[in-house]
Amino acid sequence: MLQIAIVVFREILEISLIIGILTAATKDISGRGKWISSGLLLGIFASLGLAFSTDKISESLDGMGQEFFNGLILISASVMIGWTVLWMQKHAKSISGELKRLSNSIRDGHKPLYALLVVVFLSVLRESAEIVLFTYSYYVSGTGIGEIILGLFIGITFGVTAGIALYFGILKAFGKYFFIVTTWILIFLAAGIAAQGIGFWINAGIVAPLANPIFDSSQILSQHSVFGKFLNIFFGYIDQPAGAQLIAYLVTLTVLVLGLRIAKRI
């Protein structure tokens, strides 16, 4: 539940910031609220359509083997989270400028007002698609619907609240720390999800386990203990991982950490 809340919080915060920048930059434009809110509503409806169709897609692909499909969903979620982290790191500084330039072009009459709708719609759809894929990956892993809904509610509530607070300057001094902390949490989450996905493929006989388990730390720190659950939630800790899972975890972690450093220098 906490993993879902963290990812949803990050995605909703990004949506809130984009809408906040557009709203502030176009405050003198008459009717801009209608186009921004229309883009938001269209994005929400499109993401709901995606959410309701995901299960049907899953049912249609059952012939591929449920274990294979579950692993594919988890690994896809890991790739998408990792890509988002690196993309935001590289483009975070330019996003605000690009949105403000768009707003100036609309104010000067060089671009139509409906461009606001398109930008907001695509932003909401992109972020919500990641939310749908991520939450569905937990659904196929056996997480209960109640936990998923609670995670969504917490993430959306805190994401919107933080976005509004940043918009009004309440958290201006601490805003950057939200992204630093959540970026590292997402990196470890992506590594843990990749390892879980490989676990499904091991069960399906698609991937060789390469020693199963490669080590057993359950006697020292059980994955089901309070601290073990904490490490599992935030760092993807598994007390009895297969060798292939450990490799997937370390490779994902290494790629994202190196990618993050490269993105900072570009």
PASEBA-1860 file (N, C-alpha, C; in nm, 3 decimals):
! residues 266
1> MLQIAIVV> 0.082/-0.120/0.000/0.000/0.000/0.000/0.086/0.127/0.000 ~ 0.194/0.126/0.081/0.281/0.243/0.089/0.355/0.267/-0.043 ~ 0.395/0.155/-0.110/0.462/0.171/-0.239/0.371/0.242/-0.338 ~ 0.245/0.200/-0.341/0.147/0.260/-0.431/0.128/0.407/-0.397 ~ 0.114/0.438/-0.268/0.094/0.576/-0.225/0.212/0.665/-0.266 ~ 0.335/0.612/-0.254/0.454/0.691/-0.287/0.458/0.722/-0.436 ~ 0.436/0.619/-0.519/0.441/0.640/-0.664/0.329/0.732/-0.710 ~ 0.208/0.710/-0.658/0.095/0.794/-0.696/0.119/0.938/-0.651
9> FREILEIS> 0.173/0.955/-0.530/0.207/1.089/-0.480/0.300/1.160/-0.577 ~ 0.404/1.091/-0.622/0.503/1.153/-0.711/0.437/1.192/-0.844 ~ 0.357/1.101/-0.902/0.295/1.129/-1.031/0.194/1.243/-1.021 ~ 0.112/1.242/-0.915/0.011/1.346/-0.897/0.079/1.481/-0.870 ~ 0.189/1.479/-0.797/0.262/1.603/-0.771/0.314/1.662/-0.901 ~ 0.363/1.577/-0.992/0.412/1.626/-1.121/0.299/1.688/-1.203 ~ 0.182/1.622/-1.202/0.066/1.678/-1.271/0.027/1.812/-1.210 ~ 0.026/1.819/-1.076/-0.011/1.942/-1.006/0.084/2.056/-1.040
17> LIIGILTA> 0.213/2.025/-1.051/0.312/2.128/-1.082/0.293/2.181/-1.224 ~ 0.267/2.090/-1.319/0.245/2.132/-1.458/0.123/2.223/-1.467 ~ 0.013/2.181/-1.404/-0.109/2.263/-1.405/-0.084/2.395/-1.333 ~ -0.010/2.390/-1.223/0.020/2.511/-1.147/0.100/2.612/-1.229 ~ 0.201/2.563/-1.301/0.284/2.652/-1.384/0.200/2.717/-1.494 ~ 0.117/2.635/-1.561/0.032/2.687/-1.668/-0.069/2.787/-1.614 ~ -0.126/2.756/-1.498/-0.227/2.845/-1.438/-0.165/2.980/-1.401 ~ -0.046/2.975/-1.340/0.021/3.099/-1.299/0.066/3.182/-1.419
25> ATKDISGR> 0.118/3.113/-1.522/0.173/3.183/-1.638/0.065/3.242/-1.729 ~ -0.058/3.191/-1.716/-0.167/3.240/-1.803/-0.275/3.312/-1.723 ~ -0.239/3.366/-1.607/-0.340/3.426/-1.518/-0.411/3.545/-1.581 ~ -0.347/3.610/-1.678/-0.408/3.728/-1.742/-0.490/3.691/-1.866 ~ -0.495/3.563/-1.901/-0.566/3.519/-2.021/-0.709/3.480/-1.985 ~ -0.805/3.546/-2.045/-0.945/3.517/-2.017/-0.985/3.379/-2.072 ~ -1.051/3.299/-1.990/-1.102/3.168/-2.033/-1.001/3.057/-2.024 ~ -0.880/3.087/-1.972/-0.778/2.981/-1.968/-0.817/2.870/-1.872
33> GKWISSGL> -0.895/2.901/-1.766/-0.936/2.799/-1.670/-1.021/2.691/-1.733 ~ -1.107/2.731/-1.828/-1.194/2.635/-1.896/-1.112/2.533/-1.974 ~ -1.008/2.579/-2.043/-0.928/2.489/-2.125/-0.840/2.399/-2.039 ~ -0.783/2.454/-1.932/-0.700/2.374/-1.843/-0.783/2.268/-1.772 ~ -0.899/2.306/-1.719/-0.985/2.209/-1.650/-1.040/2.104/-1.747 ~ -1.067/2.144/-1.872/-1.115/2.047/-1.972/-1.008/1.944/-2.003 ~ -0.884/1.989/-2.014/-0.773/1.897/-2.038/-0.756/1.801/-1.921 ~ -0.773/1.853/-1.799/-0.763/1.769/-1.680/-0.872/1.662/-1.678
41> LLGIFASL> -0.996/1.703/-1.707/-1.108/1.607/-1.706/-1.093/1.503/-1.815 ~ -1.052/1.544/-1.935/-1.032/1.448/-2.045/-0.922/1.348/-2.010 ~ -0.815/1.397/-1.946/-0.707/1.309/-1.906/-0.753/1.208/-1.802 ~ -0.837/1.252/-1.707/-0.889/1.163/-1.604/-0.978/1.056/-1.666 ~ -1.069/1.097/-1.757/-1.158/1.000/-1.821/-1.080/0.900/-1.905 ~ -0.978/0.948/-1.976/-0.896/0.858/-2.059/-0.821/0.758/-1.971 ~ -0.770/0.805/-1.857/-0.697/0.715/-1.768/-0.791/0.613/-1.704 ~ -0.915/0.653/-1.675/-1.013/0.559/-1.621/-1.046/0.451/-1.725
49> GLAFSTDK> -1.056/0.494/-1.851/-1.079/0.397/-1.958/-0.965/0.299/-1.969 ~ -0.842/0.349/-1.954/-0.724/0.262/-1.956/-0.726/0.165/-1.839 ~ -0.765/0.215/-1.722/-0.769/0.131/-1.602/-0.869/0.017/-1.616 ~ -0.988/0.048/-1.669/-1.092/-0.054/-1.682/-1.061/-0.154/-1.794 ~ -0.978/-0.113/-1.890/-0.946/-0.204/-2.001/-0.826/-0.293/-1.970 ~ -0.747/-0.256/-1.868/-0.626/-0.333/-1.835/-0.659/-0.477/-1.799 ~ -0.765/-0.496/-1.720/-0.801/-0.632/-1.678/-0.850/-0.715/-1.797 ~ -0.919/-0.651/-1.891/-0.965/-0.722/-2.011/-0.846/-0.765/-2.097
57> ISESLDGM> -0.746/-0.678/-2.104/-0.624/-0.713/-2.178/-0.557/-0.833/-2.112 ~ -0.555/-0.831/-1.979/-0.495/-0.942/-1.904/-0.567/-1.072/-1.935 ~ -0.701/-1.068/-1.937/-0.779/-1.189/-1.964/-0.755/-1.240/-2.105 ~ -0.739/-1.148/-2.199/-0.718/-1.190/-2.338/-0.580/-1.250/-2.359 ~ -0.487/-1.222/-2.268/-0.351/-1.272/-2.282/-0.321/-1.390/-2.190 ~ -0.426/-1.445/-2.129/-0.406/-1.558/-2.039/-0.340/-1.676/-2.107 ~ -0.360/-1.685/-2.238/-0.299/-1.796/-2.311/-0.147/-1.790/-2.307 ~ -0.092/-1.674/-2.277/0.053/-1.659/-2.268/0.107/-1.719/-2.139
65> GQEFFNGL> 0.016/-1.752/-2.047/0.059/-1.801/-1.916/0.053/-1.688/-1.816 ~ -0.026/-1.707/-1.711/-0.046/-1.600/-1.614/0.083/-1.559/-1.546 ~ 0.170/-1.656/-1.516/0.297/-1.623/-1.452/0.382/-1.534/-1.542 ~ 0.384/-1.567/-1.672/0.461/-1.487/-1.767/0.402/-1.347/-1.777 ~ 0.271/-1.338/-1.786/0.206/-1.208/-1.800/0.228/-1.122/-1.675 ~ 0.215/-1.184/-1.557/0.238/-1.110/-1.433/0.380/-1.055/-1.427 ~ 0.477/-1.139/-1.465/0.616/-1.094/-1.467/0.638/-0.982/-1.566 ~ 0.570/-0.992/-1.682/0.582/-0.888/-1.785/0.528/-0.755/-1.735
73> ILISASVM> 0.415/-0.760/-1.664/0.355/-0.638/-1.609/0.450/-0.573/-1.508 ~ 0.507/-0.654/-1.419/0.596/-0.601/-1.317/0.723/-0.541/-1.378 ~ 0.782/-0.611/-1.472/0.905/-0.561/-1.534/0.875/-0.435/-1.617 ~ 0.759/-0.432/-1.683/0.719/-0.312/-1.757/0.702/-0.194/-1.663 ~ 0.642/-0.219/-1.547/0.625/-0.113/-1.447/0.761/-0.063/-1.399 ~ 0.855/-0.155/-1.378/0.989/-0.117/-1.334/1.058/-0.030/-1.438 ~ 1.047/-0.070/-1.566/1.109/0.007/-1.675/1.047/0.146/-1.683 ~ 0.915/0.153/-1.671/0.847/0.282/-1.683/0.884/0.375/-1.568
81> IGWTVLWM> 0.892/0.322/-1.446/0.930/0.403/-1.331/1.074/0.454/-1.349 ~ 1.163/0.364/-1.389/1.302/0.403/-1.410/1.316/0.507/-1.518 ~ 1.243/0.489/-1.628/1.249/0.587/-1.738/1.198/0.722/-1.692 ~ 1.091/0.724/-1.612/1.035/0.849/-1.562/1.136/0.922/-1.474 ~ 1.203/0.848/-1.386/1.302/0.908/-1.297/1.413/0.976/-1.379 ~ 1.465/0.906/-1.479/1.575/0.961/-1.559/1.526/1.077/-1.646 ~ 1.406/1.063/-1.703/1.352/1.169/-1.790/1.328/1.296/-1.711 ~ 1.271/1.284/-1.590/1.245/1.401/-1.507/1.375/1.466/-1.462
89> QKHAKSIS> 1.476/1.385/-1.434/1.605/1.440/-1.391/1.667/1.524/-1.502 ~ 1.654/1.477/-1.625/1.714/1.547/-1.738/1.635/1.670/-1.780 ~ 1.501/1.661/-1.771/1.418/1.767/-1.827/1.351/1.857/-1.723 ~ 1.373/1.828/-1.595/1.302/1.904/-1.490/1.328/2.054/-1.503 ~ 1.453/2.091/-1.531/1.486/2.234/-1.538/1.422/2.302/-1.659 ~ 1.406/2.227/-1.767/1.354/2.288/-1.890/1.202/2.285/-1.899 ~ 1.138/2.198/-1.819/0.992/2.185/-1.827/0.924/2.317/-1.794 ~ 0.965/2.380/-1.683/0.904/2.505/-1.640/0.920/2.612/-1.748
97> GELKRLSN> 1.040/2.622/-1.804/1.064/2.721/-1.909/0.981/2.696/-2.032 ~ 0.968/2.569/-2.071/0.890/2.535/-2.190/0.742/2.568/-2.170 ~ 0.691/2.538/-2.050/0.551/2.568/-2.022/0.526/2.718/-2.020 ~ 0.620/2.793/-1.966/0.605/2.939/-1.964/0.614/2.997/-2.104 ~ 0.701/2.941/-2.188/0.710/2.988/-2.327/0.581/2.959/-2.402 ~ 0.523/2.842/-2.376/0.394/2.809/-2.437/0.288/2.909/-2.395 ~ 0.285/2.941/-2.266/0.187/3.036/-2.214/0.205/3.173/-2.277 ~ 0.330/3.216/-2.294/0.357/3.346/-2.357/0.311/3.347/-2.503
105> SIRDGHKP> 0.332/3.234/-2.571/0.289/3.225/-2.711/0.137/3.235/-2.722 ~ 0.067/3.173/-2.626/-0.079/3.181/-2.625/-0.124/3.323/-2.595 ~ -0.056/3.388/-2.499/-0.091/3.525/-2.461/-0.070/3.621/-2.578 ~ 0.037/3.597/-2.657/0.069/3.685/-2.770/-0.012/3.652/-2.895 ~ -0.091/3.543/-2.886/-0.176/3.506/-3.000/-0.108/3.418/-3.102 ~ 0.014/3.372/-3.072/0.086/3.287/-3.167/0.034/3.143/-3.164 ~ -0.024/3.103/-3.053/-0.081/2.968/-3.042/-0.221/2.977/-2.984 ~ -0.311/2.885/-3.026/-0.450/2.891/-2.978/-0.463/2.848/-2.833
113> LYALLVVV> -0.572/2.890/-2.770/-0.596/2.855/-2.630/-0.610/2.705/-2.608 ~ -0.660/2.633/-2.710/-0.680/2.489/-2.690/-0.548/2.414/-2.674 ~ -0.435/2.483/-2.698/-0.305/2.420/-2.673/-0.290/2.387/-2.524 ~ -0.353/2.468/-2.437/-0.351/2.439/-2.294/-0.420/2.307/-2.266 ~ -0.534/2.284/-2.332/-0.607/2.158/-2.314/-0.520/2.041/-2.355 ~ -0.454/2.052/-2.470/-0.373/1.942/-2.522/-0.257/1.909/-2.428 ~ -0.187/2.013/-2.379/-0.072/1.991/-2.290/-0.116/1.925/-2.160 ~ -0.223/1.976/-2.100/-0.272/1.920/-1.973/-0.322/1.778/-1.995
121> FLSVLRES> -0.396/1.755/-2.102/-0.449/1.620/-2.131/-0.337/1.519/-2.145 ~ -0.235/1.552/-2.225/-0.124/1.459/-2.246/-0.044/1.436/-2.119 ~ -0.027/1.542/-2.038/0.046/1.528/-1.913/-0.027/1.436/-1.816 ~ -0.158/1.458/-1.803/-0.240/1.376/-1.712/-0.241/1.231/-1.760 ~ -0.258/1.212/-1.893/-0.265/1.076/-1.947/-0.133/1.003/-1.928 ~ -0.021/1.072/-1.949/0.110/1.008/-1.934/0.134/0.963/-1.790 ~ 0.110/1.053/-1.697/0.135/1.021/-1.556/0.036/0.916/-1.506 ~ -0.092/0.928/-1.547/-0.192/0.833/-1.499/-0.172/0.695/-1.560
129> AEIVLFTY> -0.117/0.689/-1.682/-0.087/0.559/-1.742/0.017/0.486/-1.658 ~ 0.113/0.559/-1.606/0.214/0.499/-1.518/0.150/0.451/-1.388 ~ 0.055/0.530/-1.336/-0.015/0.491/-1.214/-0.094/0.362/-1.237 ~ -0.164/0.355/-1.350/-0.245/0.237/-1.383/-0.157/0.113/-1.393 ~ -0.046/0.125/-1.468/0.043/0.010/-1.486/0.105/-0.033/-1.354 ~ 0.146/0.064/-1.273/0.210/0.033/-1.145/0.112/-0.034/-1.050 ~ -0.008/0.022/-1.035/-0.107/-0.036/-0.943/-0.152/-0.173/-0.992 ~ -0.161/-0.190/-1.124/-0.201/-0.321/-1.175/-0.093/-0.425/-1.149
137> SYYVSGTG> 0.033/-0.381/-1.151/0.142/-0.474/-1.121/0.129/-0.527/-0.978 ~ 0.082/-0.445/-0.887/0.061/-0.490/-0.749/-0.063/-0.577/-0.739 ~ -0.162/-0.548/-0.821/-0.284/-0.629/-0.823/-0.252/-0.772/-0.865 ~ -0.172/-0.787/-0.971/-0.139/-0.922/-1.019/-0.044/-0.992/-0.922 ~ 0.023/-0.913/-0.835/0.111/-0.973/-0.735/0.035/-1.020/-0.612 ~ -0.096/-0.994/-0.609/-0.178/-1.042/-0.498/-0.219/-0.937/-0.397 ~ -0.185/-0.810/-0.421/-0.226/-0.703/-0.330/-0.378/-0.686/-0.337 ~ -0.442/-0.672/-0.222/-0.587/-0.659/-0.217/-0.636/-0.528/-0.274
145> IGEIILGL> -0.760/-0.530/-0.327/-0.821/-0.410/-0.384/-0.829/-0.299/-0.281 ~ -0.862/-0.335/-0.156/-0.874/-0.236/-0.050/-0.743/-0.161/-0.029 ~ -0.631/-0.235/-0.028/-0.500/-0.172/-0.010/-0.466/-0.082/-0.127 ~ -0.500/-0.127/-0.249/-0.472/-0.047/-0.368/-0.551/0.084/-0.365 ~ -0.679/0.075/-0.331/-0.763/0.194/-0.325/-0.712/0.291/-0.218 ~ -0.673/0.236/-0.103/-0.621/0.321/0.004/-0.491/0.389/-0.039 ~ -0.403/0.313/-0.105/-0.278/0.371/-0.155/-0.304/0.481/-0.256 ~ -0.399/0.459/-0.346/-0.436/0.561/-0.445/-0.489/0.686/-0.376
153> FIGITFGV> -0.577/0.666/-0.278/-0.637/0.779/-0.207/-0.531/0.862/-0.135 ~ -0.440/0.794/-0.064/-0.335/0.865/0.010/-0.242/0.939/-0.087 ~ -0.201/0.869/-0.193/-0.110/0.931/-0.290/-0.171/1.052/-0.358 ~ -0.297/1.040/-0.401/-0.365/1.151/-0.469/-0.383/1.269/-0.374 ~ -0.428/1.240/-0.251/-0.452/1.346/-0.153/-0.324/1.424/-0.121 ~ -0.217/1.353/-0.091/-0.092/1.420/-0.056/-0.028/1.486/-0.178 ~ -0.043/1.425/-0.296/0.013/1.483/-0.417/-0.052/1.616/-0.451 ~ -0.185/1.620/-0.445/-0.259/1.744/-0.473/-0.227/1.850/-0.368
161> TAGIALYF> -0.225/1.808/-0.241/-0.195/1.902/-0.131/-0.056/1.963/-0.146 ~ 0.044/1.879/-0.175/0.181/1.928/-0.192/0.191/2.019/-0.314 ~ 0.120/1.983/-0.422/0.121/2.066/-0.542/0.063/2.205/-0.516 ~ -0.048/2.210/-0.442/-0.110/2.338/-0.408/-0.018/2.420/-0.317 ~ 0.044/2.351/-0.220/0.135/2.419/-0.128/0.255/2.478/-0.202 ~ 0.309/2.403/-0.298/0.421/2.454/-0.377/0.377/2.571/-0.465 ~ 0.255/2.562/-0.519/0.202/2.668/-0.606/0.194/2.800/-0.529 ~ 0.149/2.795/-0.406/0.134/2.916/-0.325/0.263/2.952/-0.249
169> GILKAFGK> 0.370/2.877/-0.273/0.498/2.910/-0.214/0.516/2.864/-0.072 ~ 0.419/2.785/-0.020/0.426/2.741/0.120/0.546/2.649/0.141 ~ 0.574/2.564/0.040/0.685/2.468/0.054/0.800/2.502/-0.041 ~ 0.811/2.629/-0.078/0.911/2.667/-0.178/1.052/2.628/-0.136 ~ 1.086/2.650/-0.010/1.222/2.622/0.038/1.251/2.472/0.044 ~ 1.145/2.390/0.054/1.166/2.245/0.071/1.122/2.165/-0.052 ~ 1.071/2.235/-0.154/1.017/2.165/-0.269/1.112/2.069/-0.336 ~ 1.240/2.111/-0.349/1.337/2.026/-0.418/1.361/1.895/-0.344
177> YFFIVTTW> 1.346/1.898/-0.211/1.372/1.777/-0.134/1.266/1.669/-0.159 ~ 1.144/1.711/-0.194/1.041/1.614/-0.231/1.091/1.527/-0.346 ~ 1.151/1.593/-0.446/1.194/1.521/-0.565/1.321/1.440/-0.540 ~ 1.410/1.491/-0.457/1.531/1.415/-0.426/1.497/1.287/-0.352 ~ 1.416/1.299/-0.247/1.379/1.183/-0.166/1.298/1.083/-0.247 ~ 1.195/1.133/-0.316/1.108/1.041/-0.391/1.180/0.979/-0.510 ~ 1.277/1.050/-0.567/1.355/0.994/-0.678/1.431/0.869/-0.632 ~ 1.497/0.878/-0.517/1.572/0.763/-0.466/1.479/0.650/-0.422
185> ILIFLAAG> 1.365/0.685/-0.365/1.267/0.581/-0.329/1.220/0.508/-0.453 ~ 1.192/0.584/-0.560/1.145/0.522/-0.685/1.252/0.433/-0.747 ~ 1.378/0.471/-0.735/1.486/0.388/-0.789/1.489/0.252/-0.720 ~ 1.480/0.252/-0.587/1.479/0.126/-0.514/1.350/0.047/-0.540 ~ 1.238/0.118/-0.554/1.113/0.050/-0.587/1.123/-0.020/-0.723 ~ 1.180/0.050/-0.821/1.195/-0.009/-0.954/1.281/-0.134/-0.950 ~ 1.389/-0.130/-0.871/1.476/-0.248/-0.858/1.402/-0.364/-0.792 ~ 1.326/-0.333/-0.687/1.249/-0.437/-0.618/1.142/-0.498/-0.706
193> IAAQGIGF> 1.074/-0.415/-0.784/0.968/-0.464/-0.873/1.028/-0.552/-0.982 ~ 1.144/-0.514/-1.034/1.211/-0.596/-1.136/1.244/-0.734/-1.081 ~ 1.291/-0.738/-0.956/1.322/-0.866/-0.892/1.196/-0.951/-0.875 ~ 1.083/-0.888/-0.837/0.957/-0.962/-0.823/0.912/-1.017/-0.958 ~ 0.928/-0.937/-1.064/0.890/-0.983/-1.198/0.970/-1.104/-1.241 ~ 1.100/-1.102/-1.214/1.185/-1.217/-1.246/1.141/-1.338/-1.166 ~ 1.093/-1.314/-1.043/1.041/-1.424/-0.961/0.926/-1.497/-1.028 ~ 0.835/-1.421/-1.090/0.724/-1.482/-1.165/0.776/-1.564/-1.282
201> WINAGIVA> 0.877/-1.509/-1.352/0.931/-1.581/-1.469/1.008/-1.706/-1.427 ~ 1.068/-1.703/-1.308/1.132/-1.824/-1.256/1.027/-1.931/-1.231 ~ 0.914/-1.890/-1.170/0.804/-1.985/-1.144/0.747/-2.042/-1.272 ~ 0.750/-1.961/-1.379/0.697/-2.006/-1.508/0.798/-2.089/-1.585 ~ 0.921/-2.100/-1.534/1.023/-2.177/-1.603/1.085/-2.105/-1.721 ~ 1.063/-1.972/-1.730/1.116/-1.894/-1.841/1.259/-1.850/-1.813 ~ 1.287/-1.822/-1.686/1.420/-1.776/-1.645/1.477/-1.877/-1.546 ~ 1.605/-1.911/-1.566/1.672/-2.002/-1.472/1.695/-1.930/-1.339
209> PLANPIFD> 1.668/-1.995/-1.227/1.682/-1.926/-1.097/1.826/-1.892/-1.061 ~ 1.923/-1.968/-1.113/2.064/-1.946/-1.079/2.086/-1.952/-0.928 ~ 2.044/-2.061/-0.870/2.049/-2.086/-0.724/1.924/-2.027/-0.661 ~ 1.847/-2.115/-0.597/1.721/-2.071/-0.538/1.700/-2.134/-0.400 ~ 1.721/-2.059/-0.292/1.766/-1.920/-0.290/1.918/-1.909/-0.296 ~ 1.965/-1.793/-0.336/2.110/-1.772/-0.340/2.162/-1.746/-0.200 ~ 2.077/-1.696/-0.112/2.108/-1.686/0.031/1.977/-1.683/0.108 ~ 1.984/-1.710/0.235/1.865/-1.712/0.321/1.894/-1.630/0.447
217> SSQILSQH> 1.837/-1.512/0.450/1.857/-1.423/0.566/1.733/-1.416/0.655 ~ 1.640/-1.511/0.632/1.514/-1.508/0.707/1.534/-1.529/0.857 ~ 1.640/-1.603/0.893/1.666/-1.626/1.034/1.725/-1.501/1.101 ~ 1.793/-1.420/1.022/1.852/-1.296/1.074/1.750/-1.183/1.071 ~ 1.684/-1.168/0.956/1.583/-1.063/0.940/1.474/-1.114/0.846 ~ 1.364/-1.156/0.903/1.253/-1.207/0.823/1.188/-1.095/0.741 ~ 1.153/-1.129/0.621/1.084/-1.035/0.533/0.947/-0.995/0.591 ~ 0.895/-1.078/0.680/0.762/-1.055/0.737/0.767/-0.987/0.874
225> SVFGKFLN> 0.888/-0.958/0.923/0.900/-0.883/1.048/0.869/-0.736/1.020 ~ 0.857/-0.656/1.126/0.825/-0.514/1.110/0.933/-0.443/1.029 ~ 1.059/-0.462/1.069/1.169/-0.397/0.997/1.187/-0.459/0.859 ~ 1.165/-0.590/0.849/1.176/-0.657/0.719/1.073/-0.604/0.621 ~ 0.951/-0.579/0.670/0.846/-0.522/0.584/0.884/-0.381/0.540 ~ 0.942/-0.305/0.633/0.986/-0.170/0.600/1.090/-0.174/0.487 ~ 1.190/-0.262/0.500/1.293/-0.275/0.397/1.234/-0.325/0.265 ~ 1.136/-0.414/0.275/1.071/-0.467/0.155/0.995/-0.357/0.082
233> IFFGYIDQ> 0.925/-0.273/0.159/0.844/-0.167/0.100/0.931/-0.062/0.032 ~ 1.036/-0.017/0.100/1.114/0.095/0.050/1.238/0.055/-0.029 ~ 1.290/-0.065/-0.007/1.414/-0.105/-0.073/1.405/-0.238/-0.147 ~ 1.286/-0.300/-0.150/1.268/-0.424/-0.224/1.337/-0.544/-0.162 ~ 1.355/-0.543/-0.030/1.425/-0.651/0.041/1.349/-0.784/0.029 ~ 1.420/-0.890/-0.009/1.367/-1.026/-0.015/1.461/-1.114/0.067 ~ 1.407/-1.186/0.165/1.496/-1.262/0.254/1.546/-1.393/0.193 ~ 1.480/-1.442/0.088/1.526/-1.564/0.022/1.519/-1.547/-0.131
241> PAGAQLIA> 1.602/-1.460/-0.186/1.595/-1.435/-0.331/1.666/-1.543/-0.412 ~ 1.617/-1.565/-0.531/1.690/-1.650/-0.625/1.805/-1.568/-0.683 ~ 1.904/-1.636/-0.736/2.018/-1.566/-0.794/1.977/-1.470/-0.904 ~ 1.885/-1.512/-0.989/1.840/-1.428/-1.100/1.769/-1.303/-1.048 ~ 1.695/-1.317/-0.936/1.630/-1.200/-0.877/1.732/-1.100/-0.825 ~ 1.836/-1.152/-0.759/1.940/-1.064/-0.706/2.012/-0.991/-0.820 ~ 2.039/-1.062/-0.928/2.103/-1.000/-1.044/2.014/-0.891/-1.103 ~ 1.885/-0.922/-1.118/1.790/-0.823/-1.172/1.786/-0.699/-1.086
249> YLVTLTVL> 1.786/-0.720/-0.954/1.781/-0.607/-0.860/1.906/-0.520/-0.874 ~ 2.023/-0.584/-0.872/2.148/-0.509/-0.876/2.169/-0.441/-1.011 ~ 2.132/-0.508/-1.118/2.147/-0.449/-1.252/2.056/-0.326/-1.265 ~ 1.929/-0.340/-1.223/1.835/-0.228/-1.231/1.885/-0.111/-1.147 ~ 1.930/-0.140/-1.026/1.979/-0.036/-0.936/2.101/0.034/-0.996 ~ 2.194/-0.045/-1.050/2.317/0.012/-1.108/2.286/0.099/-1.228 ~ 2.199/0.050/-1.317/2.163/0.125/-1.438/2.098/0.258/-1.403 ~ 2.007/0.256/-1.306/1.936/0.379/-1.270/2.026/0.479/-1.197
257> VLGLRIAK> 2.112/0.430/-1.111/2.203/0.520/-1.039/2.301/0.585/-1.137 ~ 2.358/0.504/-1.227/2.449/0.559/-1.328/2.374/0.653/-1.423 ~ 2.252/0.613/-1.462/2.172/0.697/-1.549/2.139/0.830/-1.485 ~ 2.113/0.827/-1.355/2.082/0.949/-1.281/2.201/1.045/-1.281 ~ 2.320/0.989/-1.262/2.440/1.073/-1.262/2.468/1.131/-1.400 ~ 2.447/1.051/-1.502/2.469/1.099/-1.639/2.368/1.209/-1.672 ~ 2.241/1.187/-1.632/2.136/1.284/-1.661/2.163/1.418/-1.594 ~ 2.225/1.415/-1.476/2.257/1.539/-1.405/2.364/1.621/-1.477
265> RI> 2.452/1.550/-1.550/2.562/1.620/-1.617/2.525/1.671/-1.755 ~ 2.419/1.614/-1.812/2.380/1.654/-1.948/2.306/1.787/-1.947
END
